[in-house]
Amino acid sequence: VGRVLCHRKSRLAIGGYLGHMWELYAMWTWVPAFLLGSAAARSGGATGPGGASTVLAELVAFGAIAAGGLGCVWGGWAADRMGREKLVNLAMAISGICSLAVGFLFGWTFWILVPVTLVWGFFVVADSAQFSAMVTEVAPQEGVGTALTVQTSMGFLLTMVTIQALPLVTDILGWPWTFPVLALGPAFGIGAIRRLVLIRERRGLGG
């Protein structure tokens, strides 16, 4: 573990993954509540279980999460063509923009909110598998298994922070300012991967 964490390229690849995980599971956890709250706000609080707005919000929440399956397929296809680093930074940039924008659509018509939410669901996970592949490429070869274990463990521990923190942000600032907090993750992740690219370009693609 010490050797992996002292290896700069491994740290940067793991850092990109942590930025991704800061956003992903909190988005999946809280976007259903956000959509239900948005539907209630638009209807003046008149929605209830089984109402048309409630059902639509639930379907959109399911669609946003399900869209990630297509996003992962596209992510693997695109990574083979443009490179993993470009793919993960593109996906994080788009998902980060969506997380910045979607909160300010709270209470708007679903004709606007739904496409943004589905795009977010598509891109928020499109890069996920590529981080693990990237770690296997840059980590010391005798420590690849350890690097993947460290990456996964740290990533899922981090999700606990944002999942628990978002309701607190909502209580204090309201939904428009809740999801922009998640954009901090992609911003950090993009910075880490950009530094990794610079190092790999200077030193070649070897471990």
C-alpha positions in Angstrom: 0.0 0.0 0.0 2.8 2.4 0.9 4.5 1.8 -2.4 1.3 2.4 -4.4 0.6 5.6 -2.6 4.2 6.8 -3.1 3.9 6.2 -6.8 2.8 9.5 -8.3 1.1 8.1 -11.4 -0.9 5.7 -9.3 -1.9 8.5 -6.9 -3.1 10.6 -9.8 -5.1 7.8 -11.4 -6.7 7.0 -8.1 -7.3 10.7 -7.6 -9.3 10.9 -10.8 -11.4 8.0 -9.6 -12.0 9.7 -6.3 -13.3 12.7 -8.1 -15.6 10.5 -10.1 -16.9 8.7 -6.9 -17.5 12.0 -5.1 -20.3 12.6 -7.6 -21.6 9.2 -8.7 -23.3 7.5 -5.8 -24.6 10.7 -4.3 -26.2 11.5 -7.6 -27.8 8.1 -7.8 -29.0 8.4 -4.2 -30.5 11.8 -4.3 -31.7 12.5 -7.8 -35.0 10.6 -7.1 -35.7 12.9 -4.1 -34.7 15.9 -6.2 -37.1 15.0 -9.0 -40.0 14.3 -6.6 -39.3 17.6 -4.8 -39.2 19.5 -8.1 -42.5 18.0 -9.2 -44.1 19.0 -5.9 -42.7 22.5 -6.2 -44.0 22.9 -9.7 -47.5 21.7 -8.7 -47.6 23.8 -5.5 -47.2 20.7 -3.3 -50.2 19.0 -4.8 -48.5 15.7 -5.7 -48.9 12.6 -3.8 -48.1 8.8 -4.0 -49.4 7.5 -7.3 -50.0 10.9 -8.8 -49.0 11.6 -12.4 -46.1 13.9 -11.4 -44.8 11.4 -8.8 -44.9 8.5 -11.3 -43.1 10.6 -13.9 -40.4 11.7 -11.4 -39.9 8.0 -10.4 -39.6 7.0 -14.1 -37.1 9.7 -14.9 -35.0 8.8 -11.8 -35.0 5.2 -13.0 -34.1 6.3 -16.5 -31.2 8.4 -15.3 -29.7 5.5 -13.5 -30.4 3.1 -16.3 -28.9 5.5 -18.9 -25.6 4.8 -17.1 -25.6 1.3 -18.6 -25.5 2.8 -22.1 -23.0 5.3 -20.9 -20.6 2.5 -19.8 -20.9 0.8 -23.2 -20.2 4.1 -25.0 -17.4 4.8 -22.6 -15.6 1.6 -23.4 -16.1 2.1 -27.1 -14.9 5.8 -27.0 -11.9 5.0 -24.7 -10.5 2.6 -27.3 -10.7 5.4 -29.9 -9.8 8.6 -28.1 -7.8 7.2 -25.2 -8.8 6.6 -21.6 -7.6 10.0 -20.3 -9.5 12.0 -22.9 -12.6 9.9 -22.3 -12.7 10.2 -18.6 -12.0 13.9 -18.7 -14.8 14.4 -21.3 -17.3 12.4 -19.2 -16.4 14.2 -16.0 -16.6 17.6 -17.7 -20.1 16.9 -19.0 -21.4 15.3 -15.8 -19.9 18.2 -13.8 -21.7 20.7 -16.0 -24.9 18.8 -15.5 -24.5 18.8 -11.7 -23.9 22.5 -11.8 -27.0 23.2 -13.9 -29.6 20.7 -12.8 -30.2 22.2 -9.4 -31.2 25.5 -10.9 -33.9 23.7 -12.9 -35.6 22.7 -9.7 -39.4 23.4 -10.2 -39.0 23.9 -13.9 -41.1 22.0 -16.5 -40.0 18.3 -16.9 -39.5 19.0 -20.6 -36.3 20.8 -19.7 -35.4 18.9 -16.5 -35.7 15.4 -18.0 -33.1 15.7 -20.8 -30.5 17.3 -18.5 -31.1 14.5 -15.9 -30.8 11.7 -18.5 -27.6 13.2 -20.0 -26.2 13.5 -16.5 -27.1 9.8 -15.8 -25.4 8.8 -19.0 -22.1 10.6 -18.4 -21.8 10.3 -14.6 -20.8 6.6 -14.9 -19.6 6.4 -18.5 -16.0 6.7 -17.3 -16.2 4.4 -14.3 -14.5 1.2 -15.8 -11.8 3.3 -17.4 -10.3 4.4 -14.1 -9.6 0.8 -13.1 -8.1 0.0 -16.5 -5.9 3.2 -16.1 -4.7 2.1 -12.7 -3.6 -1.3 -14.0 -1.6 0.5 -16.7 0.2 3.0 -14.5 0.7 1.2 -11.2 3.9 -0.8 -10.3 3.2 -4.2 -11.9 3.9 -6.1 -8.7 1.3 -3.9 -6.9 -1.6 -3.8 -9.4 -3.9 -5.8 -7.2 -3.1 -3.6 -4.2 -3.6 -0.5 -6.3 -7.0 -1.6 -7.4 -8.0 -2.5 -3.8 -6.8 0.9 -2.5 -8.7 2.7 -5.3 -12.0 0.8 -4.8 -11.8 1.1 -1.0 -11.1 4.8 -0.9 -13.7 5.5 -3.6 -16.5 3.7 -1.8 -15.6 5.3 1.6 -15.7 8.7 -0.1 -19.2 8.1 -1.3 -20.4 7.9 2.3 -19.3 11.5 2.7 -21.3 13.0 -0.1 -24.4 10.7 0.3 -24.6 11.9 3.9 -23.7 15.5 3.3 -26.1 16.4 0.5 -29.3 16.4 2.7 -27.5 18.8 5.0 -26.6 21.1 2.1 -30.2 20.9 0.9 -31.6 21.9 4.4 -29.3 24.9 4.6 -29.2 26.2 1.0 -32.0 24.4 -0.9 -31.9 22.2 -3.9 -30.5 24.7 -6.4 -27.2 24.7 -4.5 -27.1 21.0 -3.5 -25.9 19.3 -6.7 -23.2 22.0 -7.5 -21.3 20.6 -4.5 -20.9 17.4 -6.5 -19.2 19.3 -9.3 -16.2 19.6 -7.0 -15.4 15.9 -7.7 -15.2 16.1 -11.5 -13.2 19.3 -11.2 -10.7 17.6 -8.9 -10.7 14.4 -11.1 -10.0 16.3 -14.3 -7.1 18.1 -12.6 -5.6 14.8 -11.5 -5.9 13.2 -14.9 -4.5 16.2 -16.7 -1.4 16.0 -14.5 -1.2 12.3 -15.1 -1.3 12.9 -18.9 1.5 15.4 -18.6 3.7 13.0 -16.7 3.0 10.1 -19.1 3.8 12.4 -22.1 7.1 13.4 -20.5 8.2 10.0 -19.3 6.5 7.7 -21.9 3.8 5.2 -21.2 5.8 2.8 -19.1 5.2 2.0 -15.4 
